Amino acid sequence: MTKAEFIARIVPGAKNVEDKCGIPYLFIVAQAVLESGWGKKAIGGDNIFGIKATKNWQGKKILVRTLEYFNDDKQGAKFPKVYSITYMPKTGRYRYDVDAWFKDYDNIDECIVDHMGVLLQPNFKHALGEKDPKKYAEKIQAGTLKYATAPNYAKVMASVIDTVKRYIV
């Protein structure tokens, strides 16, 4: 699948989410691009957002090696396997190389709907109503509970949003 084909596959579901709850569709598309490497690294083939399976998840799941970032080195018990924990002096955070459980969807549309549910959780409600996709990315990282553990997530998302705009006609 080309980059243009991947975006064309995501846009209808993303626009549907924007129509239903106001989350900017460009943010949703850019997040799918970032999290899945243009669809090439989608977990299980259809988890284009890298949505983790919590202990309450009753659906299919898949164990995947991933990187996580935390403020301390006491988070290892959260993961089935920890390969390494590395202190990053520039950020004052720890990078975890771990195995984690992720949701395993039957199709991309199922993932897009579930992703909407993640973004509608109370810890991200303060971002709702923000129409600018870059500002939306900043807001979901500005709360007490952040969307992503990566230290430069909002900045990276801004760059990906600019890239995605070149593919949308």
C-alpha positions in Angstrom: 0.0 0.0 0.0 1.4 3.4 -0.9 1.3 6.4 1.4 -1.6 7.9 -0.6 -3.5 4.7 -0.5 -3.0 4.4 3.3 -4.3 7.9 3.9 -7.2 7.3 1.6 -8.1 4.2 3.6 -8.0 6.2 6.9 -9.7 9.5 5.9 -13.3 8.3 5.8 -13.2 6.8 9.3 -11.3 9.8 10.6 -13.8 12.3 9.2 -16.6 10.2 10.7 -15.0 10.6 14.1 -14.6 14.3 13.6 -18.3 14.6 12.7 -19.3 12.6 15.7 -17.2 14.2 18.4 -15.0 17.0 17.0 -11.6 15.4 17.1 -9.7 16.9 14.1 -9.5 14.3 11.4 -6.1 15.4 10.3 -4.8 14.6 13.9 -6.4 11.1 13.6 -4.8 10.4 10.2 -1.4 11.8 11.3 -1.5 9.7 14.4 -2.3 6.6 12.4 0.7 7.4 10.1 3.0 8.0 13.0 2.0 5.0 15.1 1.9 2.5 12.2 4.7 3.8 9.9 2.2 4.4 7.1 0.4 1.1 7.8 3.6 -1.0 7.5 4.0 -1.5 11.2 0.4 -1.7 12.3 0.2 -4.2 15.2 -1.5 -7.3 14.1 -2.1 -5.6 10.8 -5.0 -3.4 11.9 -4.0 -1.7 15.2 -2.9 1.4 13.4 -2.7 3.5 16.7 -0.8 1.2 18.9 -3.6 0.9 21.4 -2.7 -1.2 24.4 -4.8 -4.0 25.8 -5.7 -3.1 29.4 -6.6 -5.8 31.9 -10.3 -5.1 31.3 -9.9 -5.8 27.5 -12.0 -8.9 26.5 -11.0 -9.0 22.8 -8.0 -10.5 21.0 -4.6 -9.2 22.0 -1.0 -9.6 20.8 2.4 -9.3 22.7 4.7 -6.8 21.0 8.2 -5.4 21.8 8.0 -1.6 22.2 9.6 1.5 23.7 8.0 3.4 26.6 9.2 6.5 28.5 8.7 7.2 32.2 9.9 9.5 34.9 11.3 6.7 37.1 12.8 3.3 36.9 10.0 1.6 38.9 7.6 0.8 36.0 9.0 -2.6 35.0 6.4 -4.6 36.8 3.7 -3.3 34.4 5.2 -5.3 31.6 5.4 -9.1 30.9 9.1 -8.7 29.9 11.7 -5.9 30.3 14.7 -5.9 28.1 16.3 -2.8 29.3 15.8 0.5 31.3 18.0 3.4 30.2 18.3 6.7 31.9 18.2 9.6 29.4 20.0 12.6 31.0 18.8 15.2 28.5 15.1 14.5 29.4 15.5 13.2 32.9 13.3 10.3 31.9 13.8 6.5 31.5 13.4 4.6 28.3 12.0 1.2 28.7 12.5 -1.5 26.0 9.7 -4.0 26.9 7.1 -6.4 25.7 3.5 -5.1 26.1 0.0 -6.3 25.3 -1.8 -4.6 22.4 -5.3 -4.9 21.1 -5.6 -7.1 18.0 -8.5 -5.8 15.8 -10.3 -7.6 12.9 -10.1 -4.5 10.7 -9.0 -0.9 10.6 -12.4 0.6 11.0 -12.9 -1.3 14.3 -9.6 0.3 15.4 -10.6 3.8 14.4 -13.8 3.5 16.5 -11.9 2.2 19.5 -9.4 5.0 19.2 -12.2 7.5 19.4 -13.2 5.9 22.7 -9.6 6.3 23.9 -9.6 10.0 23.0 -13.0 10.6 24.7 -11.7 9.4 28.0 -12.0 12.0 30.8 -8.2 12.7 30.9 -8.4 14.1 27.3 -11.8 15.9 27.5 -10.0 19.3 27.9 -8.8 18.9 24.2 -12.3 18.4 22.8 -13.5 21.3 20.7 -10.0 22.2 19.5 -10.2 22.3 15.7 -6.5 22.8 15.0 -4.9 19.3 14.8 -1.5 20.6 16.1 -3.1 22.4 19.1 -5.1 19.2 19.7 -1.9 17.2 19.9 -0.4 19.7 22.3 -3.5 19.6 24.5 -3.7 15.8 24.9 -0.1 16.0 26.1 -0.7 18.9 28.4 -3.0 17.3 31.0 -2.0 15.4 34.1 -2.2 12.1 32.2 -0.6 12.4 28.8 -1.6 10.5 25.7 1.9 9.3 24.8 5.0 8.6 26.9 7.4 9.9 24.2 8.8 13.2 25.5 8.5 15.1 22.2 5.2 13.7 21.0 3.3 17.0 20.2 6.3 18.3 18.2 6.6 15.1 16.2 2.8 15.1 15.6 3.0 18.6 14.3 5.6 17.5 11.7 3.5 14.4 10.7 0.4 16.6 10.3 2.3 18.8 7.9 3.4 15.7 5.9 -0.2 14.3 5.8 -1.6 17.6 4.5 0.5 17.1 1.3 -1.4 13.8 0.6 -4.9 15.1 1.2 -6.7 16.6 -1.8 
